[in-house]
């Protein structure tokens, strides 16, 4: 295991434990941003990361009916990147949790900002229509004084 991967628990573990009852931000893991690593990046390349999770589910907090969404995450990392398996496990933890679309989207963005301290992050929840209406809330963050 290289030093970029030290401390990662979800990826490469022997058994995967799935939690469905409530969002668990402690499942999220990070690794050093390779764009910023001068040993790996002699050209000082920067980049952004786009993630699409098309199988997000949560529950309506009033009716208990399931809500389905594609969660889109776009971020420009500063020092950290999110590890993908841990992100998947985190998103799955919403499955039996009752929360409005806007709150789910905001919670995901806030938990990722807390973990990564990115230069920029945008989370969009593209929820399937309910009652004939689409709700696609977006939560956005930009680090102040970032150059």
Secondary structure, 3 states (H helix, E strand, C coil): CCHHHCCCCCCCCCCCCCCCCCCCHHHCCEEECHHHCCCCCCCCCCCCEEEEEEEEEEECCCCCCEEEEEEEEEEECCCEEECHHHHHHHHHCCCCCECCHHHHHHHHHHHHHHHHCCCEEEEEEEECCECCECCCCEEEEECCCCC
